[in-house]
């Protein structure tokens, strides 16, 4: 076990003599893993069926001779221009009917049988040639599936969508029922009449949209599976494909089951003060997708990216601080895009580990320092590599709710991820480690489970959440949960997901009353005004944001109410004691309290549920992050001011006995408490 260190390596952009210098520098920088051939298809197969592997043999052998392990990409992420000339039908089409052109990357339709066939042939050749290469550590299938093209509306996609629908529904009558096509004369007489939800006069059928989201995620996954099948037939080396954090188009719960190790690309914006807590949430998601197993940060920027409007460099020490954040939250690999900063092409202004300025640069010095530290921390006696983060608090995350809630023609615009983020920030600001879960998985390991805006709720999910609270868990259900079922048909009789969950929570939701500003031009604009809340779960004045609703507490204690207007006196936060002696509870929160108020509420919920920090850990919050992983505590000061931390143990970076730590800005301490 080790903590990998490295990055994307694109030697085909450089003359041969640079490759030797690369390996010398990689050794100096403590690089242990290089991701190779991500965008090499055009070089590996310059003409259809004509392969050129000599240069890649050389790259792998050179890396191997230098002791660098290889994460070998299957190179299918960007087809060569000849594929589009030969088969223009492989090019993807937008919902407006525009066929995308060559000259950038990822210009393929995921459903195209022709693309898949050419990709399969290339992967077969790669696997045949390199499965036994001694440098091979990991297979890297494709790259960032769906990053640019996640929904394709071409005729091949339409045909595949029809096949997917037939498999799901069996008959056109069943599709008509599920899609509610009695509405607006949308009835289909056969599957042949059904198309992807292409640009249309007004609101498209919601279930058609949701099914197309499901289908599009599945089609990308089918591309991944097809390559995995080829690799598996000849190689036991682990396989990954790089995820992209909270990436809406791909349901990573499904995907994560099919990778041997979860890996992620993360580019928090150094100019955004929320980037640090947001990145913490990304890391927690990656750990959770793999069921708690260590994951790899496959790409991050050494400093600035080049694809924002304004591209801030990372502050001195920030790359290191964010890398440790990933390690603290379960990463066993810190990799970058990319090794050597390009001299040409559209990413030449994206930072690299070896910058344009060479090694006499801040970025290189930080890269080298980090490599040395991770090598130290990878020693088996440290016990960090391979270890896990213990958590007894979780947030339920659901891609279908994300897709459905953000559709047009909803009760009000809600940014699903922002709701999750608000809850994650509130929980982590108490110093708690937070996992993400599915609402239908075994939840018994958690003291508190929050289900925010779980808009789509199946009977199985609803029953599982109710059973969790009835068995003694503390279930916290947020607004806009259980409004519709998996076909997007409304749960009738008062929302919140059917009778069982309503009974557990002791509430019934009659009507949505989201705060709204005048939208005179029907642009959908208008900042939602806050709504005042009162109740002693909050320390003083509190306000809710985003959402409000008319709640009836049929069998629950009302702990906070809305204050103004038609909602005055109506329940905003309720709690019902469940689970008899086992002391479970079902909380319902009908708005999104602003951050301070949400933290107070979450503090109360956690205390009542008996959730405590691991013994001896300081509850710091603010800009200092403290996470226990296995036997090690990692403390990071993301702020501009120094901070003192009451933490005893051995600082593994300095070897000093820690009895209270001073952390300067971007300072990190890795403390062994064994
Ligand atoms: C993604 C891609 C890389 C590169 C980086 C730039 O993560 O996988 O090839 O384009 O973005 O930030």
Boltz pocket constraint, residues with backbone or C-beta under 6 A from the ligand:
constraints:
  - pocket:
      binder: B
      contacts: [[A, 143], [A, 144], [A, 265], [A, 267], [A, 299], [A, 305], [A, 337], [A, 347], [A, 350]]
      max_distance: 6.0
